[in-house]
Amino acid sequence: MTTAPTQPIGGKFKPGIYEKEGILIVVGEEYIERVASALASPTRLKILRYLLEHEADVGDVAKIVNQSKANASAQIRRLEEAGLLKTMYKPGQRGVKKICTTGIKEIRLILAPPQ
């Protein structure tokens, strides 16, 4: 995911996924499909709603969605690939923990960018 420019470049956005001030801007069919696919799962939507209010590690997410850590990790990966959440690593009791956060409150799909 890239950061959205303040203004569209040359009057239009290039295809891609951009984040600016809690808004995810998605331009181009390939990227729209990626984000739409990630949002099509009730489990992933539940994860996003929780992460709007809380930071969580993979174990926390697994408990929230009542799945194994492996399944929760796969759901997190799909959301991260679509630019819907961010992950970082922090020290834990035994090694490092993968921490998930999101600040995305709005998604804009640009179906037909200006030519």
C-alpha positions in Angstrom: 0.0 0.0 0.0 1.2 3.5 -0.7 0.3 6.8 0.8 -2.2 8.9 -1.1 -0.9 12.0 -2.7 -2.5 15.3 -1.4 -3.9 15.9 -4.9 -4.3 13.4 -7.7 -1.3 13.3 -9.9 -2.0 15.1 -13.2 -5.7 15.3 -12.2 -6.0 11.6 -11.6 -4.9 8.8 -9.3 -2.7 6.1 -10.6 -4.0 2.6 -10.1 -3.2 1.3 -6.6 -4.3 1.4 -3.0 -3.7 4.6 -1.0 -4.3 5.6 2.6 -4.8 9.1 3.8 -6.3 10.3 7.1 -8.3 7.1 7.7 -9.6 6.9 4.1 -8.6 4.0 1.9 -8.6 5.1 -1.8 -8.7 2.2 -4.2 -8.1 2.8 -8.0 -8.1 0.2 -10.7 -10.0 -3.1 -11.3 -7.2 -5.3 -9.9 -7.0 -3.3 -6.6 -10.8 -3.0 -6.3 -11.1 -6.8 -6.6 -8.5 -7.3 -3.9 -10.2 -5.0 -1.4 -13.7 -6.3 -2.3 -12.6 -9.9 -1.8 -11.0 -9.1 1.6 -14.3 -7.4 2.7 -16.5 -10.3 1.5 -15.8 -12.4 4.6 -17.9 -11.8 7.7 -14.9 -13.0 9.8 -12.6 -10.4 8.3 -15.2 -7.7 8.8 -15.5 -8.7 12.5 -11.7 -8.4 12.8 -11.7 -4.9 11.2 -14.5 -3.7 13.5 -12.6 -4.9 16.5 -9.3 -3.4 15.4 -10.9 0.0 14.9 -11.1 0.3 18.7 -8.2 -2.0 19.8 -4.7 -3.2 19.0 -4.6 -7.0 19.0 -2.1 -9.7 18.4 -2.8 -12.9 16.4 -3.8 -14.8 19.6 -6.4 -12.1 20.5 -7.8 -12.1 17.0 -8.1 -15.9 17.1 -10.1 -15.6 20.3 -12.4 -12.9 18.8 -13.2 -14.9 15.7 -13.2 -18.3 17.5 -10.6 -19.8 15.2 -7.1 -21.2 15.4 -4.1 -18.9 15.4 -3.2 -20.2 11.9 -6.6 -19.4 10.5 -6.6 -16.0 12.2 -3.2 -15.3 10.8 -4.4 -16.2 7.3 -7.4 -13.7 7.7 -5.0 -11.0 8.9 -2.7 -11.6 5.9 -5.6 -11.1 3.5 -6.6 -7.9 5.2 -3.0 -6.6 5.2 -2.5 -7.4 1.5 -5.6 -5.3 0.7 -4.3 -2.4 2.7 -7.1 -2.6 5.3 -4.8 -3.1 8.3 -1.2 -2.8 9.4 0.9 -5.1 11.4 4.1 -4.6 13.4 6.2 -6.7 15.6 6.6 -6.0 19.4 8.5 -7.9 22.0 6.4 -10.5 23.8 7.0 -12.9 26.7 8.5 -15.5 24.4 9.9 -13.9 21.3 8.0 -11.3 19.3 4.3 -10.8 18.8 2.6 -9.7 15.6 0.4 -6.7 16.5 -2.5 -5.6 14.2 -4.0 -2.2 13.9 -6.2 -0.2 11.5 -7.2 3.3 11.2 -9.3 2.8 8.1 -12.8 4.2 8.7 -13.8 4.8 5.1 -13.1 3.2 1.7 -13.4 4.9 -1.6 -13.5 2.9 -4.8 -12.6 4.9 -7.9 -14.3 2.9 -10.7 -13.5 5.2 -13.6 -10.6 7.5 -12.9 -10.6 10.6 -15.1 -8.7 10.1 -18.4 
